[in-house]
Amino acid sequence: QVQLVESGGGLVQAGGSLRLSCAASGTFLSINDMGWYRQAPGKQRELVAVSTSGGITNYADSVKGRFTVSRDNAKNTVILQMNSLKPEDTAVYYCNARYKKNWYATGDAWGQGTQVTVSS
């Protein structure tokens, strides 16, 4: 089992910045992918950014160039640096991790979510 704890959400003005942090703990061999999803009211949860253990990143088109995801594998953390925030970025942001339970199986873990609100 992997537990994910997010922090760093809050309220900012449009054009401002926030840094989200997610720390993983529990029982696992390794974490393969770690990233962020978000869900706004009335909308489906969508991928924001993901990082592999090797540092390869993938971003939603809507955040590319504004958000940066980074990993600290030694600390089992993932950071989402959000710059030039827009009101449409307002959502609950969820940390996600895909990890190796053992050499034969992988698991999927989710954090509880942190609210990000961007005012115009």
GROMACS elastic network, one bead per residue, 0.5 to 0.9 nm:
[ bonds ]
;  ai    aj funct       b0    kb
    1    25     6  0.84164   500
    1    26     6  0.56554   500
    1    27     6  0.53043   500
    1    28     6  0.68234   500
    1   101     6  0.76680   500
    1   107     6  0.80517   500
    1   109     6  0.80017   500
    2    24     6  0.64652   500
    2    25     6  0.56037   500
    2    27     6  0.60480   500
    2    28     6  0.69306   500
    2    97     6  0.83146   500
    2    99     6  0.80814   500
    2   107     6  0.83950   500
    2   108     6  0.81781   500
    2   109     6  0.61226   500
    2   110     6  0.85475   500
    3    23     6  0.81101   500
    3    24     6  0.55844   500
    3    25     6  0.52779   500
    3    26     6  0.59372   500
    3    27     6  0.88817   500
    3   109     6  0.68657   500
    3   110     6  0.74836   500
    3   111     6  0.70825   500
    4    22     6  0.63634   500
    4    23     6  0.56122   500
    4    25     6  0.66735   500
    4    26     6  0.88915   500
    4    95     6  0.68785   500
    4    96     6  0.76179   500
    4    97     6  0.80136   500
    4   109     6  0.71075   500
    4   110     6  0.62343   500
    4   112     6  0.76993   500
    5    21     6  0.80987   500
    5    22     6  0.53846   500
    5    23     6  0.54138   500
    5    24     6  0.67206   500
    5    25     6  0.86399   500
    5    95     6  0.77325   500
    5   110     6  0.87216   500
    5   111     6  0.56045   500
    5   112     6  0.71246   500
    5   113     6  0.82190   500
    6     9     6  0.82774   500
    6    20     6  0.69966   500
    6    21     6  0.55539   500
    6    23     6  0.67228   500
    6    93     6  0.86392   500
    6    94     6  0.75231   500
    6    95     6  0.66010   500
    6   111     6  0.64298   500
    6   112     6  0.73396   500
    6   113     6  0.65175   500
    6   114     6  0.63750   500
    7    19     6  0.84909   500
    7    20     6  0.57481   500
    7    21     6  0.52402   500
    7    22     6  0.64483   500
    7    23     6  0.87985   500
    7   113     6  0.85690   500
    7   114     6  0.65918   500
    8    18     6  0.70030   500
    8    19     6  0.57413   500
    8    21     6  0.61352   500
    8    22     6  0.88880   500
    8   114     6  0.74874   500
    8   115     6  0.87834   500
    8   116     6  0.86022   500
    9    18     6  0.70700   500
    9    19     6  0.74462   500
    9    20     6  0.62134   500
    9    21     6  0.88103   500
    9    92     6  0.86468   500
    9    93     6  0.81272   500
    9   114     6  0.53812   500
    9   115     6  0.53144   500
    9   116     6  0.50217   500
    9   117     6  0.79928   500
   10    18     6  0.76843   500
   10   114     6  0.80198   500
   10   115     6  0.61983   500
   10   116     6  0.50953   500
   10   117     6  0.61570   500
   10   118     6  0.84377   500
   11    18     6  0.86915   500
   11   115     6  0.83139   500
   11   116     6  0.61572   500
   11   118     6  0.58747   500
   11   119     6  0.73826   500
   12    15     6  0.82493   500
   12    16     6  0.59859   500
   12    17     6  0.71131   500
   12    18     6  0.76054   500
   12    85     6  0.80729   500
   12   116     6  0.80782   500
   12   117     6  0.64150   500
   12   118     6  0.50579   500
   12   119     6  0.62906   500
   13    16     6  0.55085   500
   13    17     6  0.83650   500
   13    85     6  0.76619   500
   13    86     6  0.81482   500
   13    87     6  0.82650   500
   13   117     6  0.83955   500
   13   118     6  0.54284   500
   13   120     6  0.61560   500
   14    17     6  0.84889   500
   14    84     6  0.69566   500
   14    85     6  0.53338   500
   14    86     6  0.50503   500
   14    87     6  0.62494   500
   14   118     6  0.56966   500
   14   119     6  0.56652   500
   14   120     6  0.53125   500
   15    83     6  0.70132   500
   15    86     6  0.63589   500
   15   118     6  0.86293   500
   15   120     6  0.88607   500
   16    82     6  0.82992   500
   16    83     6  0.61469   500
   16    84     6  0.54659   500
   16    85     6  0.55044   500
   16    86     6  0.82679   500
   16   118     6  0.82633   500
   17    81     6  0.74812   500
   17    82     6  0.53606   500
   17    84     6  0.62156   500
   17    85     6  0.61351   500
   18    80     6  0.82207   500
   18    81     6  0.62130   500
   18    82     6  0.51923   500
   18    83     6  0.67395   500
   18    85     6  0.81487   500
   18   116     6  0.84447   500
   19    79     6  0.69210   500
   19    80     6  0.56714   500
   19    82     6  0.59497   500
   19    83     6  0.85641   500
   20    78     6  0.82906   500
   20    79     6  0.56379   500
   20    81     6  0.64211   500
   20    82     6  0.78672   500
   20    93     6  0.86907   500
   20   114     6  0.84878   500
   21    77     6  0.70119   500
   21    78     6  0.59503   500
   21    80     6  0.64565   500
   21    81     6  0.86864   500
   21    95     6  0.85120   500
   22    35     6  0.87154   500
   22    76     6  0.83770   500
   22    77     6  0.53909   500
   22    78     6  0.53115   500
   22    79     6  0.64574   500
   22    80     6  0.85998   500
   22    94     6  0.89945   500
   22    95     6  0.63018   500
   22    96     6  0.87620   500
   22   111     6  0.80884   500
   23    75     6  0.75441   500
   23    76     6  0.59116   500
   23    78     6  0.67534   500
   23    79     6  0.89683   500
   23    95     6  0.88640   500
   24    31     6  0.88738   500
   24    75     6  0.81661   500
   24    76     6  0.54342   500
   24    77     6  0.61471   500
   24    78     6  0.86349   500
   24    97     6  0.81954   500
   25    28     6  0.85188   500
   25    76     6  0.74344   500
   27    30     6  0.89869   500
   27   101     6  0.75132   500
   28    31     6  0.75145   500
   28    99     6  0.68036   500
   28   100     6  0.59108   500
   28   102     6  0.69095   500
   28   107     6  0.89194   500
   29    99     6  0.74388   500
   29   100     6  0.54177   500
   29   101     6  0.59651   500
   29   102     6  0.59574   500
   29   103     6  0.78773   500
   30    53     6  0.87299   500
   30    98     6  0.89403   500
   30    99     6  0.57223   500
   30   100     6  0.53947   500
   30   101     6  0.77519   500
   30   102     6  0.85807   500
   31    34     6  0.71492   500
   31    52     6  0.82876   500
   31    53     6  0.67584   500
   31    73     6  0.82742   500
   31    76     6  0.77395   500
   31    97     6  0.67826   500
   31    98     6  0.59736   500
   31   100     6  0.61721   500
   32    51     6  0.85427   500
   32    52     6  0.56891   500
   32    53     6  0.52821   500
   32    54     6  0.83987   500
   32    97     6  0.74505   500
   32    98     6  0.55932   500
   32    99     6  0.51965   500
   32   100     6  0.70411   500
   32   106     6  0.88790   500
   33    50     6  0.67367   500
   33    51     6  0.56473   500
   33    53     6  0.60188   500
   33    54     6  0.89392   500
   33    96     6  0.80911   500
   33    97     6  0.56061   500
   33    98     6  0.50871   500
   33    99     6  0.69369   500
   34    49     6  0.86958   500
   34    50     6  0.56575   500
   34    51     6  0.53885   500
   34    52     6  0.62873   500
   34    53     6  0.76913   500
   34    71     6  0.79077   500
   34    77     6  0.82162   500
   34    78     6  0.65128   500
   34    95     6  0.74668   500
   34    96     6  0.56767   500
   34    98     6  0.63960   500
   34    99     6  0.85113   500
   35    47     6  0.83167   500
   35    48     6  0.76534   500
   35    49     6  0.55023   500
   35    51     6  0.57790   500
   35    52     6  0.83957   500
   35    57     6  0.89885   500
   35    69     6  0.73318   500
   35    70     6  0.87191   500
   35    71     6  0.89766   500
   35    78     6  0.66852   500
   35    79     6  0.82027   500
   35    80     6  0.80754   500
   35    94     6  0.83894   500
   35    95     6  0.58114   500
   35    96     6  0.53104   500
   35    97     6  0.64732   500
   36    46     6  0.87967   500
   36    47     6  0.64226   500
   36    48     6  0.54415   500
   36    49     6  0.53425   500
   36    50     6  0.61576   500
   36    69     6  0.84814   500
   36    78     6  0.87174   500
   36    79     6  0.89992   500
   36    80     6  0.76062   500
   36    93     6  0.66026   500
   36    94     6  0.55460   500
   36    96     6  0.57880   500
   36    97     6  0.86544   500
   37    45     6  0.65161   500
   37    46     6  0.54101   500
   37    49     6  0.70271   500
   37    50     6  0.85763   500
   37    92     6  0.83504   500
   37    93     6  0.56651   500
   37    94     6  0.50857   500
   37    95     6  0.64335   500
   37    96     6  0.71706   500
   38    44     6  0.84416   500
   38    45     6  0.54531   500
   38    46     6  0.55169   500
   38    47     6  0.65974   500
   38    48     6  0.65360   500
   38    89     6  0.86723   500
   38    90     6  0.87307   500
   38    91     6  0.58490   500
   38    92     6  0.53976   500
   38    94     6  0.57936   500
   38    95     6  0.86739   500
   38   113     6  0.84475   500
   39    42     6  0.83144   500
   39    43     6  0.62520   500
   39    44     6  0.59425   500
   39    46     6  0.63719   500
   39    90     6  0.85398   500
   39    91     6  0.52368   500
   39    92     6  0.53403   500
   39    93     6  0.65897   500
   39    94     6  0.81041   500
   40    43     6  0.53519   500
   40    44     6  0.72757   500
   40    45     6  0.73913   500
   40    88     6  0.86983   500
   40    89     6  0.83424   500
   40    90     6  0.66043   500
   40    92     6  0.63180   500
   40    93     6  0.88143   500
   41    44     6  0.82726   500
   41    91     6  0.72867   500
   41    92     6  0.86800   500
   43    46     6  0.86047   500
   46    60     6  0.84075   500
   47    50     6  0.77889   500
   47    59     6  0.76055   500
   47    60     6  0.63788   500
   48    58     6  0.82836   500
   48    59     6  0.57569   500
   48    60     6  0.51539   500
   48    61     6  0.86106   500
   48    62     6  0.83310   500
   48    63     6  0.70718   500
   48    64     6  0.89842   500
   48    67     6  0.86581   500
   48    93     6  0.86988   500
   49    57     6  0.70620   500
   49    58     6  0.54984   500
   49    60     6  0.63141   500
   49    63     6  0.83173   500
   49    64     6  0.87707   500
   49    67     6  0.80470   500
   49    68     6  0.78143   500
   49    69     6  0.63374   500
   49    80     6  0.79649   500
   50    56     6  0.81826   500
   50    57     6  0.55703   500
   50    58     6  0.53343   500
   50    59     6  0.66919   500
   50    69     6  0.67795   500
   50    70     6  0.85849   500
   50    78     6  0.89932   500
   50    96     6  0.84992   500
   51    54     6  0.77944   500
   51    55     6  0.57180   500
   51    56     6  0.54944   500
   51    58     6  0.66271   500
   51    69     6  0.66300   500
   51    70     6  0.67011   500
   51    71     6  0.69308   500
   51    78     6  0.80359   500
   52    55     6  0.51800   500
   52    56     6  0.52936   500
   52    57     6  0.65885   500
   52    58     6  0.89605   500
   52    71     6  0.81713   500
   53    56     6  0.75579   500
   53    71     6  0.74319   500
   53    72     6  0.88113   500
   53    73     6  0.68405   500
   54    71     6  0.89205   500
   55    70     6  0.73382   500
   55    71     6  0.69652   500
   57    68     6  0.87851   500
   57    69     6  0.71510   500
   57    70     6  0.81444   500
   58    64     6  0.87575   500
   58    69     6  0.86083   500
   59    62     6  0.81288   500
   59    63     6  0.66598   500
   59    64     6  0.57121   500
   59    65     6  0.89384   500
   59    67     6  0.81280   500
   59    68     6  0.84511   500
   59    69     6  0.85121   500
   60    63     6  0.56045   500
   60    64     6  0.61592   500
   61    64     6  0.52403   500
   61    65     6  0.87087   500
   62    65     6  0.87385   500
   62    66     6  0.86792   500
   63    66     6  0.54274   500
   63    67     6  0.56288   500
   63    68     6  0.87269   500
   63    82     6  0.85185   500
   63    89     6  0.85592   500
   64    67     6  0.60954   500
   64    68     6  0.80106   500
   65    68     6  0.76762   500
   65    83     6  0.87843   500
   66    81     6  0.83232   500
   66    82     6  0.62361   500
   66    83     6  0.51835   500
   66    84     6  0.60288   500
   66    85     6  0.76379   500
   67    80     6  0.67426   500
   67    81     6  0.55227   500
   67    83     6  0.59259   500
   67    84     6  0.83338   500
   67    85     6  0.87781   500
   68    79     6  0.79283   500
   68    80     6  0.56803   500
   68    81     6  0.50606   500
   68    82     6  0.65952   500
   68    83     6  0.83770   500
   69    78     6  0.69937   500
   69    79     6  0.55403   500
   69    81     6  0.63213   500
   69    82     6  0.87135   500
   70    77     6  0.85321   500
   70    78     6  0.56943   500
   70    79     6  0.52032   500
   70    80     6  0.66406   500
   70    81     6  0.82043   500
   71    74     6  0.88493   500
   71    75     6  0.86595   500
   71    76     6  0.75695   500
   71    77     6  0.59278   500
   71    79     6  0.63244   500
   72    75     6  0.54983   500
   72    76     6  0.58887   500
   72    77     6  0.52891   500
   72    78     6  0.63192   500
   72    79     6  0.82258   500
   73    77     6  0.64185   500
   73    78     6  0.81652   500
   74    77     6  0.79589   500
   75    78     6  0.88629   500
   78    95     6  0.83691   500
   82    85     6  0.65469   500
   83    86     6  0.89416   500
   85    88     6  0.82722   500
   85    89     6  0.65080   500
   85    90     6  0.87683   500
   85   118     6  0.67247   500
   86    89     6  0.53826   500
   86    90     6  0.75990   500
   86   118     6  0.61343   500
   86   119     6  0.77808   500
   86   120     6  0.76509   500
   87    90     6  0.56205   500
   87   117     6  0.73073   500
   87   119     6  0.56454   500
   87   120     6  0.60679   500
   88    91     6  0.80467   500
   88   117     6  0.89922   500
   88   118     6  0.75611   500
   89   116     6  0.75681   500
   89   117     6  0.74234   500
   89   118     6  0.66931   500
   90    93     6  0.88644   500
   90   115     6  0.78053   500
   90   116     6  0.53950   500
   90   118     6  0.54606   500
   90   119     6  0.83333   500
   91   114     6  0.84609   500
   91   115     6  0.61079   500
   91   116     6  0.55281   500
   91   117     6  0.66097   500
   91   118     6  0.88609   500
   92   113     6  0.58370   500
   92   114     6  0.53955   500
   92   116     6  0.59732   500
   92   117     6  0.84498   500
   93   111     6  0.89503   500
   93   112     6  0.87657   500
   93   113     6  0.52482   500
   93   114     6  0.52573   500
   93   115     6  0.61943   500
   93   116     6  0.69107   500
   94   110     6  0.67310   500
   94   111     6  0.56560   500
   94   112     6  0.65375   500
   94   114     6  0.65701   500
   94   115     6  0.89565   500
   95   109     6  0.82393   500
   95   110     6  0.57336   500
   95   111     6  0.50823   500
   95   112     6  0.78282   500
   95   113     6  0.68448   500
   95   114     6  0.87772   500
   96   108     6  0.72894   500
   96   109     6  0.56819   500
   96   111     6  0.65037   500
   97   107     6  0.81342   500
   97   108     6  0.57802   500
   97   109     6  0.52122   500
   97   110     6  0.66550   500
   97   111     6  0.88244   500
   98   106     6  0.67703   500
   98   107     6  0.56331   500
   98   109     6  0.64896   500
   99   102     6  0.88527   500
   99   105     6  0.86418   500
   99   106     6  0.53988   500
   99   107     6  0.52125   500
   99   108     6  0.64008   500
   99   109     6  0.79675   500
  100   103     6  0.67745   500
  100   104     6  0.78773   500
  100   105     6  0.60483   500
  100   107     6  0.61149   500
  100   108     6  0.89164   500
  101   104     6  0.76265   500
  101   105     6  0.56382   500
  101   106     6  0.52396   500
  101   107     6  0.60353   500
  102   105     6  0.56291   500
  102   106     6  0.71023   500
  103   106     6  0.82214   500
  110   113     6  0.82250   500
  111   114     6  0.85979   500
